[in-house]
């Protein structure tokens, strides 16, 4: 098993926008963690400490991810590496809205975005395919640098769903068939030939346990 490389995928903890399911991409207000999100980050840190074996922590540059990653890294005694390409998609004019509000204000653009990975949100040129491409580039770099090891990747819904979709070799529309809750953990392993296996998806059991203070 020494040739197996593991990426543990952690979605950031909740922000004040999360309970209302408001869209929060890389072009919005860049919120930090809410009090609930900080508790979630500590719970994830405890779960990952129990798991053991993580040798590196990499994160999106967005505040909510950096704060989540720092909570985990501090618990594990590791540093944090920032990867710009792990940032969330830019949702343009949809930032801060709910999907119901997007449906009301930009129905044609939303339909196009849901139908094609090459259609961007209103007011931006960033597509789902572009996000997947940059997330895959980060993945490839991590597999090269940490062959045989385990790396924690702290990011957002679209980049993490993209990594899972690519691991499953699933079509682009499957991106919208995965749930990734705040502070959830998913795991993908890659063998020596690069073949991926999804070992866990949207694990939130650790959020039911009290975090160590």
N, C-alpha and C positions, 0 to 999 in steps of 0.2 A: 504493500500500500504506500510505500515511500514515494511512488511516482504520482500519487493523487494530490491535486491542489484543491483547496476548499475556499470558496468565497461565502462568507456569512453576510447576508444582506439585511441591514437594519434601516427601516424607515425612521426618520426623525420623530421625536415626540410631538405632542399636540401644541399648536399655537392657539391664540384667541380666535383665529379664523376656522379652526378645525371643527368645533362642534356644529357650526352652521353650514359645514361643507362648502365653504367659500373657496373659490379657486385662488391658489397662491403659487405663482410661478416665479421665474427669475426676473421678471420685469415689474414686479409689484413692490409692496412696502417692505419686503424682507423682514418679516416678524421674527422675534426670538421665541423661545419656548414660553408657554403659559405656566402657571404654577402646577397644573395637572401634567403638563408636558415634562417638567423637571422631575416630577415623581416617576413618570414613565421611564425617563432616561436612567434614573438611578435603579429602577427595577430591571431594566435591560442590562445594566452594568453588572448587577448581582448575578443574573442568569448567565452572562458570558463569563464571569469569573468562575462560576461553578462548572461551566463547560470546559474551560481551560484550553490551552493550546494555541491561542491567537498570538501571532507574532507581529502583526502590524495593524494599524487603524488608519484608514483613508476616508476622507469626507468631502462632500460638496462644500463650496465656499459659503453657502447661504447660512445665515445666523442660526436658524433652527437646527441645521445639521451639525454645525460646528459645536454648538452647545451640547447636543446629544453625544457627539463623538468625544468631546472633552470629558464628559461625565464618565463614559466607559473607559477611556484611556487612563484617566486618573486612578480608577479602580484596578486596572490591569497593570499599572506601572509602565505604560507605554507612551510614546509621543503620538502626535496627530499629523498626518500628511494631508495637505489640501490638494485635491484634484479639481481643477476648474471645470473639466468636462463632465463631472458628476452633478452639476447644477440642474435644477428643474427646468422643464420647458418654459419658454417665454410664451405666455398666453395673451399678450397684447391687450386688446380692449376688454378681454374677459377677466382680467385680474380683479380679484375682490368680489366677483359676482358668483351667485349660485348657478348651477346648470339650468335651473328653471328660468332665471333671469336672462341667461345667454339665449335660451330657446325663444324667449319673448323678443329680445332685441336684435339678435343676429341668427335667425333660424336657418337661413340658407348656408351661411358659413359653418354653423354647427353641424348640419347634415353632411356637408362636404368633408369636414374634419373627421367625423365618425366613419365615413365611407372610405376614405383614402388616407394612407400614411403620408401622402405627398401634398395634402391640403393643409395650410396653416390656419391658426386662429385669426380672427379679425385684427388687423393692425400690426401683424408681425409676419416674418417670412420663415419662422422656425417650425418645421414639420416634425411629426412623430418619427419619420425615417431619419431625420438629421439627429434627433436626440439619441436614437438607437445607435447610429453610427459612432457618435462620440462616446457613448457608454461602452460600446464594444472595444473601442480603442483603449480605454482605461482598463477594461478586462484583460485585453491581450498583454498590456504592459505589466499588470499584476501577475499574470500567469508566468511571464518570463522572469520577473524579479523574485518571485516567491514560490518557485517550483517545488512541489512537495510540502508546502506549508499551508497555513490557514490565515486568511486576511479578513478583517471586518471592513465592510463597505457601507458607509452611512450616506444615504441619499434620499431621493424623493420617489413619488409614485411612478412617474413616467420612465425615468432611467432604470429603476429597479424592475418594473414590469417588463421593460425592454430586455434586460438581461435574462429574466426568466423565460420570456417568449423565445429568445434566441436559443437558450439552452434546450428548450422543448422542440425547437425547429417548427414552431407553430406559425400560422399565418398572421399578418399584421392585425387583423380585427380581433384576434384573441387577447390583445392588450386590454380590451374592455370587459373581459370575462374573468379577471383576477381581482380579488380583494386584497389590499395591503393596508391594514389598519395602522394607525399611528403607533410607533415603537414596536411594530411586529418584526419578527425574525423569519427569514427564509434562507435556505442553504442550497448551494449548487456545488457539486464536485466535478472536477475535470481530470480525466486520466492522462497518461503520458502522451496520448495521441491527440488530446484536446476534446475528446468526446465528453459531453456534459450529461450529468444526471441531477435532476432536481430531487433533493433529499427532504426538504421541508418547505412549506409555503404558508405564510401568514400565521406563524405561531405566536400566540399572545398569552400562553399559559403563565408566563412570568409576571404578567400584569395583575394577576390575581393574588400574588404574594406580596407582602409588605417589604418595601425596600429598606435596606440597612441605612440608618442615619449616620 
